[in-house]
Amino acid sequence: MHPMLAFDFNGGTVIQLALGVAALLGLMLFAPRRSTRPPPTAEQMNAGAPVEETQSQSSAGLRGVAGWLRFFVVMRIYLGPIVTALTYILISLAYRKHTLKMMVWALVATAGASVIALTGIAVGLRLRDLQPRAVQAARRWLIMAFIWAVISTPCQFALFSGMHVDDPETRILLGLAQSVFALVIWYSYFRVSKRVRATYPDWKS
């Protein structure tokens, strides 16, 4: 859970339940379909040549947006923006008082989170549509999201100061730890996954 979602606030449980329902609906209704056409080779991507309707038997079962790759794509296109929107709606409702300082910090935090969410959507669409250098874009996005998690720490402290929150320092540090974990796991996935290698021939370039 995002650290900013973890605070006491009447109605917070309802919004968290709504978030869970949205996650399930996103997975069930909006998950990208596996492509029936094999992905292009690196040479075809570079030359812009049409894709042939053949694929090798050895990697046929691993090609396509499925498994953990599909989960990442769904998170980026659908659930990531939902989480971002609900997070900052929840924050605005949790303020004890609205001051100019709080509004400035909230604006900065919302702008940064929106950029991360929108670029995440673009990355998810590139992966879903098997576009050239989509894997490289995903790895860059992971680094960018981690950098934002680090540099937004002052925003989080400022925003928490206007809420009823127990031990905000621990919550923020846990959020940073989660960001490190996500970077390591997903960055490694896009470097070593057999499905990624089979689906995106230019994954290494």
C-alpha positions as CSV (number, residue, x, y, z in Angstrom):
1,M,0.0,0.0,0.0
2,H,1.2,3.5,-0.7
3,P,2.3,5.2,2.6
4,M,0.0,8.1,2.0
5,L,-3.0,5.7,2.0
6,A,-2.2,4.5,5.5
7,F,-3.8,7.1,7.8
8,D,-6.8,7.4,10.0
9,F,-9.8,9.1,8.4
10,N,-13.5,8.5,8.4
11,G,-14.5,6.8,5.2
12,G,-10.9,5.7,4.4
13,T,-11.9,2.0,4.6
14,V,-14.7,2.6,2.1
15,I,-12.2,4.1,-0.4
16,Q,-9.7,1.3,0.2
17,L,-12.5,-1.2,-0.5
18,A,-13.4,0.7,-3.7
19,L,-9.7,0.6,-4.7
20,G,-9.7,-3.2,-4.3
21,V,-12.9,-3.5,-6.4
22,A,-11.3,-1.3,-9.0
23,A,-8.2,-3.5,-9.1
24,L,-10.3,-6.6,-9.6
25,L,-12.4,-5.0,-12.3
26,G,-9.2,-3.8,-14.0
27,L,-7.7,-7.3,-14.0
28,M,-11.0,-8.9,-15.2
29,L,-12.2,-6.4,-17.8
30,F,-9.2,-4.5,-19.1
31,A,-6.4,-7.0,-19.1
32,P,-4.6,-6.9,-22.5
33,R,-5.3,-9.8,-24.7
34,R,-2.4,-12.0,-25.8
35,S,-1.4,-11.2,-29.4
36,T,-2.1,-14.0,-31.8
37,R,0.6,-12.7,-34.1
38,P,4.2,-13.4,-33.2
39,P,6.3,-10.3,-32.3
40,P,8.6,-8.9,-34.9
41,T,12.3,-9.7,-34.9
42,A,14.9,-7.1,-34.1
43,E,15.8,-6.8,-37.8
44,Q,12.2,-6.2,-38.8
45,M,11.8,-3.6,-36.0
46,N,14.8,-1.7,-37.3
47,A,13.9,-2.0,-40.9
48,G,10.2,-1.5,-40.6
49,A,9.6,-4.7,-42.4
50,P,6.2,-6.5,-42.2
51,V,5.9,-9.2,-39.6
52,E,5.7,-12.8,-40.9
53,E,3.0,-15.1,-39.6
54,T,5.5,-17.8,-38.4
55,Q,7.1,-18.5,-35.0
56,S,9.6,-21.0,-33.7
57,Q,8.3,-23.9,-31.7
58,S,10.9,-23.4,-28.9
59,S,9.6,-20.0,-27.8
60,A,6.0,-20.0,-29.1
61,G,4.6,-20.8,-25.6
62,L,6.4,-17.8,-24.0
63,R,5.7,-15.2,-26.6
64,G,3.0,-12.7,-25.9
65,V,1.8,-10.4,-23.1
66,A,0.8,-12.8,-20.4
67,G,1.7,-13.9,-16.9
68,W,3.7,-11.3,-14.8
69,L,4.2,-9.2,-18.0
70,R,0.5,-8.8,-18.3
71,F,0.2,-8.0,-14.6
72,F,2.8,-5.2,-15.1
73,V,1.0,-3.8,-18.1
74,V,-2.4,-3.8,-16.4
75,M,-0.9,-2.1,-13.4
76,R,0.6,0.6,-15.5
77,I,-2.3,1.3,-17.9
78,Y,-5.3,1.0,-15.5
79,L,-4.5,0.4,-11.8
80,G,-1.6,2.9,-11.4
81,P,-3.7,5.9,-12.4
82,I,-6.6,4.7,-10.2
83,V,-4.3,4.4,-7.2
84,T,-2.8,7.8,-7.9
85,A,-6.2,9.5,-8.2
86,L,-7.7,7.9,-5.1
87,T,-4.5,8.6,-3.1
88,Y,-4.7,12.3,-3.6
89,I,-8.5,12.5,-3.2
90,L,-8.0,10.7,0.1
91,I,-5.2,13.1,1.1
92,S,-7.4,16.2,0.3
93,L,-10.2,14.8,2.5
94,A,-7.9,14.0,5.4
95,Y,-6.5,17.5,5.9
96,R,-7.2,19.0,9.3
97,K,-6.9,22.4,7.8
98,H,-6.1,23.7,4.3
99,T,-3.2,26.2,4.4
100,L,-1.3,27.8,1.5
101,K,1.7,25.8,2.4
102,M,-0.3,22.6,2.3
103,M,-1.8,23.5,-1.0
104,V,1.6,24.1,-2.5
105,W,3.0,20.8,-1.3
106,A,-0.1,19.0,-2.5
107,L,0.1,20.6,-5.9
108,V,3.8,19.6,-6.2
109,A,3.1,16.0,-5.1
110,T,0.0,15.7,-7.4
111,A,1.9,17.0,-10.4
112,G,4.8,14.7,-9.9
113,A,2.6,11.6,-9.2
114,S,0.5,12.5,-12.3
115,V,3.7,12.6,-14.5
116,I,4.7,9.2,-13.2
117,A,1.2,7.8,-13.8
118,L,0.9,9.2,-17.3
119,T,4.3,8.0,-18.4
120,G,3.5,4.6,-16.8
121,I,0.4,4.5,-19.1
122,A,2.6,5.2,-22.1
123,V,5.0,2.5,-21.1
124,G,2.2,0.0,-20.6
125,L,0.7,0.7,-24.0
126,R,4.1,0.3,-25.7
127,L,4.6,-3.1,-24.0
128,R,1.0,-4.2,-24.8
129,D,1.4,-3.3,-28.4
130,L,4.8,-4.9,-28.7
131,Q,6.4,-1.6,-29.9
132,P,10.1,-1.3,-30.5
133,R,12.3,-0.6,-27.4
134,A,9.3,-1.0,-25.1
135,V,11.4,-2.9,-22.6
136,Q,14.0,-0.1,-22.5
137,A,11.2,2.4,-21.9
138,A,9.9,0.2,-19.0
139,R,13.3,0.1,-17.4
140,R,13.7,3.8,-17.7
141,W,10.2,4.3,-16.2
142,L,11.1,2.1,-13.2
143,I,14.2,4.2,-12.5
144,M,12.2,7.4,-12.9
145,A,9.5,6.2,-10.5
146,F,12.1,5.3,-7.9
147,I,13.8,8.7,-8.2
148,W,10.4,10.4,-7.7
149,A,9.8,8.3,-4.6
150,V,13.0,9.6,-3.2
151,I,12.8,13.3,-4.1
152,S,9.1,13.4,-3.1
153,T,10.0,12.5,0.5
154,P,9.9,16.2,1.6
155,C,6.4,16.5,0.1
156,Q,5.2,13.5,2.1
157,F,6.6,14.9,5.4
158,A,4.8,18.2,4.6
159,L,1.6,16.5,3.7
160,F,1.6,14.2,6.7
161,S,2.1,17.2,9.0
162,G,-1.5,18.3,8.1
163,M,-3.1,14.9,9.0
164,H,-3.7,12.7,12.0
165,V,-1.0,10.1,11.3
166,D,0.8,7.9,13.8
167,D,4.6,7.6,13.3
168,P,4.8,9.3,9.8
169,E,8.5,8.7,9.6
170,T,8.1,5.0,9.7
171,R,5.4,5.1,7.1
172,I,7.5,7.1,4.7
173,L,10.6,4.9,5.2
174,L,8.4,1.8,4.6
175,G,7.2,3.5,1.4
176,L,10.8,4.1,0.3
177,A,11.6,0.5,1.1
178,Q,8.7,-0.7,-1.1
179,S,10.0,1.5,-3.9
180,V,13.5,-0.1,-3.7
181,F,11.9,-3.5,-3.7
182,A,9.7,-2.7,-6.7
183,L,12.7,-1.3,-8.6
184,V,14.9,-4.3,-8.0
185,I,12.3,-6.9,-8.7
186,W,10.8,-5.4,-11.9
187,Y,14.1,-4.1,-13.3
188,S,15.5,-7.6,-12.9
189,Y,12.4,-9.1,-14.4
190,F,12.8,-7.1,-17.6
191,R,16.4,-8.2,-17.9
192,V,16.2,-11.9,-17.2
193,S,12.6,-13.0,-18.0
194,K,12.3,-15.6,-20.8
195,R,8.9,-14.3,-21.7
196,V,10.3,-10.7,-22.1
197,R,13.2,-12.1,-24.3
198,A,10.8,-14.1,-26.4
199,T,8.2,-11.3,-26.9
200,Y,10.5,-8.4,-27.5
201,P,13.5,-9.4,-29.7
202,D,15.2,-6.0,-29.1
203,W,15.0,-6.3,-25.3
204,K,18.8,-6.1,-24.9
205,S,19.6,-3.3,-27.4
